[in-house]
Amino acid sequence: MTDRITTMGHSLGYGASSAQRNKVLRNTYWLLALSLVPTVLGAWVGVATGITQSLGGILGMVVFLAGAFGFIYAIEKTKNSAAGVPVLLGFTFFMGLMLSRLIGQVLGFRNGSELVLTAFGGTAGVFLVMASLASVIKRDLSGMGKWLFVGVIVLMVGGVINAFVGSTAGMMAMSMAAIGIFSAYMLYDIKQIIDGGETNYISATLALYLDIINVFQSLLALLGIFGGERD
């Protein structure tokens, strides 16, 4: 959730034509779908090798933050060049690798595969609802950005604190809050594209990808806590 902070500097281009906006939206959706492939591959590699199982607590947070911020910086630097898409796909592989620790823990439950599929289906459902809402809402939602940004800061602080405390109740509370905040961010980001507030499809894809991955991760954590069945 913390890497969402670096995506706040979206380029504003409200003068974009309808055709340009539709092109950005279409390219964003295609690239978003493609980005899920390296994410799944990274998660599979992480689960199969167990490479991330030792990355818990503070160590895991440091590795994640260093990698995420490094990749996002590189994406923003290359978003207007041919290197932008490969760098973005590299980032999504890294995110899949980082997710593999949680996925591996959930797969340890008797119904783990079912929980992972449920989290994926739930995330897809949230995305479809928010995309539909963004297409019919006429009012300007740009004012939402600052409040959602504050929410992300609060989640980041809470995550750092909980990394030291290790509270299950704290994790549950933050997961539920994250689902609400990043679901709203999906609506905000898609509306930005539709209204011409984001004219670079790589930046748009990055923003939506972060929304989706945070909702999925939070849903999976909650399902693991409430629905995990041990042998």
VOBA-1610 file (N, C-alpha, C; in pm, whole numbers, padded with zeros to 5 digits, always signed):
BEGIN
Met+00082-00122+00000Met+00000+00000+00000Met+00085+00126+00000Thr+00207+00116+00056Thr+00289+00235+00066Thr+00338+00284-00069Asp+00355+00191-00166Asp+00405+00233-00295Asp+00304+00315-00372Arg+00182+00318-00326Arg+00080+00400-00391Arg+00117+00549-00380Ile+00194+00588-00280Ile+00230+00727-00258Ile+00302+00785-00379Thr+00386+00707-00442Thr+00467+00760-00551Thr+00389+00777-00680Thr+00265+00734-00685Thr+00186+00748-00806Thr+00095+00869-00802Met+00110+00954-00699Met+00020+01067-00685Met+00047+01178-00785Gly+00164+01176-00847Gly+00197+01283-00941Gly+00147+01254-01081His+00020+01217-01096His-00036+01189-01227His-00032+01314-01315Ser-00005+01293-01442Ser-00007+01406-01535Ser-00150+01447-01563Leu-00175+01577-01559Leu-00309+01627-01584Leu-00321+01667-01729Gly-00425+01616-01795Gly-00442+01647-01936Gly-00588+01655-01972Tyr-00662+01741-01903Tyr-00805+01748-01923Tyr-00845+01799-02060Gly-00747+01844-02141Gly-00779+01889-02274Gly-00779+01776-02376Ala-00752+01654-02331Ala-00745+01541-02422Ala-00880+01518-02488Ser-00875+01477-02618Ser-00999+01452-02691Ser-01061+01321-02645Ser-01187+01301-02683Ser-01257+01178-02647Ser-01187+01056-02704Ala-01138+01067-02828Ala-01067+00955-02891Ala-00938+00922-02816Gln-00867+01026-02772Gln-00743+01003-02697Gln-00771+00936-02563Arg-00878+00980-02496Arg-00915+00921-02367Arg-00951+00774-02382Asn-01028+00744-02486Asn-01068+00606-02510Asn-00947+00519-02542Lys-00851+00575-02615Lys-00730+00500-02648Lys-00649+00470-02523Val-00635+00570-02435Val-00561+00550-02310Val-00630+00443-02225Leu-00763+00451-02216Leu-00839+00354-02136Leu-00824+00213-02193Arg-00835+00202-02325Arg-00823+00071-02390Arg-00683+00012-02370Asn-00580+00094-02393Asn-00442+00046-02373Asn-00414+00010-02228Thr-00473+00087-02138Thr-00456+00059-01995Thr-00514-00076-01958Tyr-00634-00105-02006Tyr-00698-00233-01975Tyr-00620-00351-02033Trp-00569-00335-02156Trp-00490-00441-02216Trp-00361-00466-02138Leu-00292-00358-02103Leu-00166-00372-02030Leu-00192-00425-01888Leu-00304-00385-01830Leu-00339-00435-01696Leu-00360-00586-01700Ala-00430-00633-01802Ala-00452-00777-01817Ala-00319-00850-01837Leu-00231-00791-01920Leu-00100-00852-01945Leu-00016-00855-01818Ser-00029-00753-01735Ser+00053-00743-01613Ser+00021-00854-01513Leu-00095-00915-01526Leu-00130-01023-01434Leu-00051-01150-01463Val-00001-01164-01587Val+00075-01285-01623Val+00205-01294-01543Pro+00293-01191-01544Pro+00414-01200-01461Pro+00383-01201-01312Thr+00270-01143-01272Thr+00233-01148-01130Thr+00209-01292-01087Val+00132-01365-01167Val+00104-01506-01138Val+00234-01587-01143Leu+00319-01557-01241Leu+00447-01628-01253Leu+00535-01603-01132Gly+00542-01476-01089Gly+00622-01443-00971Gly+00569-01511-00846Ala+00436-01516-00831Ala+00377-01583-00715Ala+00408-01732-00719Trp+00401-01792-00838Trp+00430-01935-00852Trp+00576-01965-00816Val+00666-01883-00866Val+00808-01901-00836Val+00832-01890-00686Gly+00770-01788-00623Gly+00788-01768-00480Gly+00736-01882-00398Val+00617-01934-00434Val+00558-02046-00359Val+00638-02173-00383Ala+00680-02197-00508Ala+00752-02320-00543Ala+00889-02327-00479Thr+00956-02214-00470Thr+01093-02213-00417Thr+01100-02177-00269Gly+00993-02111-00219Gly+00994-02068-00079Gly+01091-01955-00053Ile+01130-01884-00159Ile+01234-01782-00148Ile+01196-01665-00058Thr+01066-01640-00043Thr+01022-01525+00037Thr+00975-01563+00176Gln+00983-01690+00211Gln+00929-01733+00340Gln+01003-01673+00459Ser+01126-01634+00439Ser+01203-01575+00550Ser+01184-01424+00559Leu+01110-01367+00464Leu+01094-01221+00460Leu+00970-01179+00539Gly+00978-01193+00668Gly+00867-01151+00754Gly+00904-01027+00833Gly+00803-00963+00891Gly+00825-00849+00980Gly+00899-00734+00914Ile+00995-00678+00986Ile+01068-00560+00941Ile+01152-00589+00817Leu+01217-00705+00812Leu+01300-00741+00697Leu+01217-00744+00570Gly+01101-00806+00578Gly+01013-00814+00463Gly+00968-00677+00416Met+00939-00589+00512Met+00894-00454+00478Met+01006-00376+00409Val+01128-00390+00459Val+01242-00318+00400Val+01267-00365+00257Val+01267-00497+00236Val+01290-00553+00102Val+01179-00508+00007Phe+01055-00514+00055Phe+00942-00475-00027Phe+00949-00327-00066Leu+00973-00241+00034Leu+00977-00097+00007Leu+01090-00061-00088Ala+01208-00119-00066Ala+01322-00090-00152Ala+01294-00131-00296Gly+01241-00253-00313Gly+01211-00301-00446Gly+01099-00224-00513Ala+00991-00200-00438Ala+00874-00133-00495Ala+00906+00011-00536Phe+00966+00086-00445Phe+00998+00225-00477Phe+01100+00234-00591Gly+01195+00140-00594Gly+01293+00139-00702Gly+01228+00115-00837Phe+01140+00016-00842Phe+01070-00014-00967Phe+00979+00101-01010Ile+00905+00157-00914Ile+00811+00264-00950Ile+00886+00388-01000Tyr+00999+00416-00940Tyr+01082+00527-00988Tyr+01125+00501-01132Ala+01168+00376-01159Ala+01212+00341-01294Ala+01096+00348-01393Ile+00978+00306-01351Ile+00860+00312-01439Ile+00828+00455-01476Glu+00829+00544-01379Glu+00799+00685-01405Glu+00904+00749-01496Lys+01029+00702-01488Lys+01135+00756-01571Lys+01127+00703-01715Thr+01068+00584-01733Thr+01069+00522-01866Thr+00929+00516-01929Lys+00830+00576-01865Lys+00691+00561-01912Lys+00666+00618-02050Asn+00750+00707-02096Asn+00733+00765-02229Asn+00827+00704-02333Ser+00888+00591-02297Ser+00982+00525-02389Ser+00943+00379-02408Ala+01013+00312-02497Ala+00986+00171-02526Ala+01018+00081-02407Ala+01099+00130-02314Ala+01137+00049-02199Ala+01029+00048-02091Gly+00931+00136-02103Gly+00830+00150-01998Gly+00753+00022-01969Val+00706-00045-02074Val+00626-00166-02055Val+00709-00279-01993Pro+00829-00311-02045Pro+00909-00417-01980Pro+00940-00388-01833Val+00968-00262-01800Val+00996-00228-01660Val+00871-00249-01575Leu+00755-00210-01627Leu+00630-00232-01554Leu+00606-00380-01532Leu+00628-00461-01634Leu+00607-00605-01622Leu+00707-00667-01523Gly+00828-00612-01520Gly+00925-00657-01420Gly+00876-00627-01279Phe+00815-00512-01263Phe+00759-00474-01134Phe+00647-00568-01093Thr+00561-00605-01188Thr+00450-00694-01153Thr+00500-00834-01117Phe+00612-00876-01179Phe+00673-01004-01138Phe+00722-00994-00995Phe+00788-00883-00962Phe+00837-00860-00827Phe+00721-00860-00727Met+00609-00798-00763Met+00494-00793-00673Met+00437-00933-00652Gly+00434-01014-00757Gly+00389-01152-00742Gly+00479-01229-00649Leu+00610-01206-00662Leu+00707-01271-00574Leu+00683-01231-00428Met+00657-01102-00405Met+00632-01054-00270Met+00500-01108-00213Leu+00403-01130-00302Leu+00274-01185-00258Leu+00283-01333-00222Ser+00386-01399-00273Ser+00394-01545-00260Ser+00402-01591-00115Arg+00455-01508-00026Arg+00462-01547+00115Arg+00322-01563+00172Leu+00236-01463+00149Leu+00098-01471+00197Leu+00022-01583+00127Ile+00041-01595-00005Ile-00027-01700-00079Ile+00015-01837-00029Gly+00145-01854-00003Gly+00195-01981+00049Gly+00134-02015+00183Gln+00119-01914+00270Gln+00057-01937+00401Gln-00088-01980+00386Val-00160-01912+00296Val-00302-01947+00275Val-00315-02085+00212Leu-00226-02118+00119Leu-00231-02250+00056Leu-00200-02362+00156Gly-00145-02325+00271Gly-00120-02423+00376Gly-00248-02471+00443Phe-00357-02396+00424Phe-00486-02439+00477Phe-00544-02549+00387Arg-00632-02628+00443Arg-00696-02735+00366Arg-00775-02680+00248Asn-00835-02565+00268Asn-00914-02500+00161Asn-00840-02381+00101Gly-00707-02386+00104Gly-00627-02272+00059Gly-00651-02231-00085Ser-00656-02329-00176Ser-00677-02297-00317Ser-00810-02227-00337Glu-00912-02272-00266Glu-01044-02210-00275Glu-01041-02066-00225Leu-00965-02040-00119Leu-00955-01904-00065Leu-00885-01811-00164Val-00780-01859-00228Val-00707-01778-00327Val-00799-01743-00444Leu-00874-01841-00493Leu-00967-01817-00603Leu-01079-01722-00562Thr-01125-01734-00437Thr-01229-01645-00387Thr-01178-01501-00380Ala-01055-01483-00333Ala-00996-01349-00326Ala-00980-01291-00465Phe-00938-01374-00561Phe-00924-01328-00699Phe-01059-01288-00757Gly-01160-01372-00735Gly-01293-01342-00785Gly-01352-01218-00721Gly-01329-01202-00590Gly-01378-01084-00520Gly-01313-00957-00572Thr-01183-00964-00598Thr-01111-00848-00651Thr-01161-00812-00791Ala-01183-00914-00873Ala-01235-00890-01008Ala-01374-00826-01001Gly-01455-00872-00905Gly-01588-00815-00887Gly-01582-00669-00847Val-01492-00637-00755Val-01477-00497-00711Val-01435-00410-00830Phe-01340-00461-00910Phe-01293-00383-01025Phe-01406-00358-01124Leu-01485-00460-01154Leu-01595-00444-01249Leu-01698-00342-01199Val-01727-00346-01069Val-01823-00251-01012Val-01768-00109-01022Met-01642-00090-00986Met-01583+00044-00988Met-01568+00097-01131Ala-01534+00008-01225Ala-01523+00050-01365Ala-01660+00091-01419Ser-01764+00018-01379Ser-01899+00051-01423Ser-01944+00184-01364Leu-01915+00205-01236Leu-01951+00331-01172Leu-01879+00449-01236Ala-01752+00430-01265Ala-01673+00539-01325Ala-01729+00580-01461Ser-01788+00485-01532Ser-01840+00514-01666Ser-01974+00587-01663Val-02044+00583-01550Val-02176+00647-01543Val-02178+00773-01455Ile-02082+00785-01364Ile-02078+00903-01278Ile-02031+01023-01359Lys-02107+01130-01354Lys-02075+01250-01432Lys-01994+01353-01354Arg-02004+01353-01223Arg-01937+01456-01144Arg-01786+01434-01141Asp-01714+01541-01118Asp-01568+01537-01108Asp-01528+01477-00974Leu-01448+01372-00977Leu-01406+01304-00855Leu-01262+01337-00816Ser-01202+01435-00882Ser-01061+01464-00855Ser-01037+01505-00710Gly-01139+01560-00644Gly-01123+01600-00504Gly-01105+01482-00409Met-01141+01361-00456Met-01124+01242-00373Met-00978+01211-00347Gly-00893+01252-00441Gly-00753+01212-00435Gly-00684+01244-00305Lys-00703+01367-00255Lys-00631+01407-00134Lys-00677+01328-00012Trp-00807+01295-00008Trp-00857+01218+00107Trp-00811+01074+00101Leu-00808+01018-00018Leu-00758+00882-00033Leu-00609+00875-00001Phe-00537+00979-00039Phe-00394+00985-00009Phe-00370+00985+00142Val-00451+01061+00214Val-00441+01063+00361Val-00468+00923+00416Gly-00567+00855+00358Gly-00597+00719+00401Gly-00480+00626+00382Val-00409+00639+00269Val-00293+00555+00243Val-00182+00583+00345Ile-00163+00710+00379Ile-00061+00746+00479Ile-00094+00680+00613Val-00221+00686+00651Val-00264+00624+00777Val-00238+00473+00773Leu-00271+00410+00660Leu-00247+00266+00647Leu-00098+00234+00655Met-00015+00319+00594Met+00129+00297+00597Met+00182+00303+00739Val+00140+00404+00814Val+00183+00419+00953Val+00135+00299+01035Gly+00010+00260+01012Gly-00044+00145+01084Gly+00031+00017+01051Gly+00072+00004+00924Gly+00148-00114+00885Gly+00284-00122+00951Val+00350-00008+00962Val+00481-00004+01029Val+00466-00042+01177Ile+00365+00015+01241Ile+00342-00014+01382Ile+00311-00162+01401Asn+00225-00216+01314Asn+00184-00356+01330Asn+00297-00453+01298Ala+00396-00407+01219Ala+00511-00492+01191Ala+00589-00521+01319Phe+00587-00423+01412Phe+00652-00442+01542Phe+00561-00517+01639Val+00432-00483+01638Val+00338-00540+01734Val+00296-00681+01697Gly+00271-00703+01567Gly+00228-00835+01521Gly+00088-00871+01565Ser-00003-00775+01566Ser-00139-00798+01613Ser-00228-00848+01499Thr-00297-00960+01523Thr-00391-01013+01425Thr-00510-00919+01409Ala-00556-00864+01523Ala-00668-00769+01518Ala-00630-00645+01438Gly-00505-00598+01456Gly-00458-00483+01380Gly-00451-00512+01232Met-00407-00632+01198Met-00400-00673+01058Met-00539-00679+00996Met-00635-00730+01072Met-00773-00738+01023Met-00829-00598+00997Ala-00806-00507+01092Ala-00858-00370+01078Ala-00797-00301+00958Met-00665-00316+00940Met-00599-00252+00827Met-00640-00314+00694Ser-00663-00445+00693Ser-00706-00511+00571Ser-00843-00462+00527Met-00934-00449+00622Met-01068-00400+00589Met-01063-00256+00541Ala-00981-00174+00608Ala-00967-00034+00565Ala-00904-00026+00427Ala-00805-00112+00401Ala-00737-00111+00271Ala-00832-00148+00159Ile-00920-00243+00183Ile-01018-00282+00080Ile-01105-00162+00043Gly-01151-00089+00145Gly-01234+00028+00120Gly-01159+00139+00047Ile-01037+00168+00094Ile-00960+00278+00035Ile-00918+00248-00109Phe-00868+00127-00134Phe-00818+00098-00269Phe-00930+00065-00367Ser-01046+00024-00316Ser-01163+00012-00404Ser-01204+00151-00452Ala-01204+00248-00359Ala-01235+00387-00396Ala-01130+00442-00490Tyr-01004+00401-00470Tyr-00897+00445-00560Tyr-00918+00392-00702Met-00972+00270-00715Met-01002+00217-00848Met-01099+00310-00920Leu-01205+00347-00848Leu-01304+00438-00905Leu-01238+00569-00945Tyr-01158+00623-00856Tyr-01090+00751-00880Tyr-00997+00742-01001Asp-00916+00637-01008Asp-00817+00625-01115Asp-00881+00603-01251Ile-00985+00520-01256Ile-01053+00498-01383Ile-01122+00626-01429Lys-01183+00698-01335Lys-01249+00824-01368Lys-01148+00927-01418Gln-01027+00926-01361Gln-00922+01016-01408Gln-00891+00992-01556Ile-00886+00865-01595Ile-00859+00832-01735Ile-00975+00878-01823Ile-01096+00845-01781Ile-01215+00881-01858Ile-01227+01031-01877Asp-01191+01108-01773Asp-01202+01254-01778Asp-01080+01321-01841Gly-00979+01242-01875Gly-00859+01299-01936Gly-00757+01348-01836Gly-00772+01308-01710Gly-00679+01351-01607Gly-00551+01269-01606Glu-00551+01154-01672Glu-00430+01073-01688Glu-00420+01035-01834Thr-00314+01079-01899Thr-00300+01058-02043Thr-00189+00959-02080Asn-00121+00904-01981Asn-00016+00805-02008Asn-00065+00668-01961Tyr-00078+00575-02055Tyr-00140+00447-02018Tyr-00051+00361-01928Ile+00080+00384-01929Ile+00168+00309-01839Ile+00148+00356-01695Ser+00142+00487-01676Ser+00113+00541-01542Ser-00026+00498-01495Ala-00122+00501-01587Ala-00258+00460-01553Ala-00263+00314-01512Thr-00190+00230-01586Thr-00186+00087-01554Thr-00121+00065-01418Leu-00013+00136-01390Leu+00054+00123-01261Leu-00041+00156-01147Ala-00113+00267-01161Ala-00205+00309-01055Ala-00313+00204-01031Leu-00375+00155-01139Leu-00481+00056-01124Leu-00426-00078-01075Tyr-00308-00114-01119Tyr-00247-00239-01073Tyr-00226-00235-00922Leu-00178-00123-00871Leu-00156-00110-00727Leu-00288-00120-00651Asp-00393-00061-00707Asp-00525-00071-00644Asp-00568-00217-00635Ile-00556-00287-00747Ile-00601-00426-00755Ile-00520-00516-00663Ile-00388-00501-00663Ile-00303-00590-00584Ile-00326-00568-00435Asn-00355-00443-00395Asn-00382-00416-00254Asn-00516-00471-00210Val-00617-00462-00296Val-00748-00520-00263Val-00735-00672-00254Phe-00667-00734-00350Phe-00649-00880-00349Phe-00576-00926-00225Gln-00466-00860-00194Gln-00386-00897-00077Gln-00467-00886+00051Ser-00544-00778+00064Ser-00623-00756+00185Ser-00737-00857+00197Leu-00802-00885+00084Leu-00909-00987+00084Leu-00853-01124+00122Leu-00737-01158+00065Leu-00677-01288+00092Leu-00638-01300+00239Ala-00585-01192+00295Ala-00548-01193+00437Ala-00671-01217+00525Leu-00780-01147+00494Leu-00902-01164+00573Leu-00961-01304+00557Leu-00961-01354+00435Leu-01013-01490+00412Leu-00928-01594+00486Gly-00797-01572+00490Gly-00711-01663+00562Gly-00738-01663+00711Ile-00764-01543+00764Ile-00791-01530+00908Ile-00926-01592+00945Phe-01028-01560+00866Phe-01164-01601+00901Phe-01206-01736+00842Gly-01148-01770+00726Gly-01199-01890+00658Gly-01100-02004+00644Gly-00978-01986+00694Gly-00878-02092+00678Gly-00911-02216+00760Glu-00908-02332+00695Glu-00940-02459+00762Glu-00812-02541+00774Arg-00773-02570+00896Arg-00652-02649+00919Arg-00686-02798+00918Asp-00585-02875+00878Asp-00603-03021+00874Asp-00618-03077+01015
//
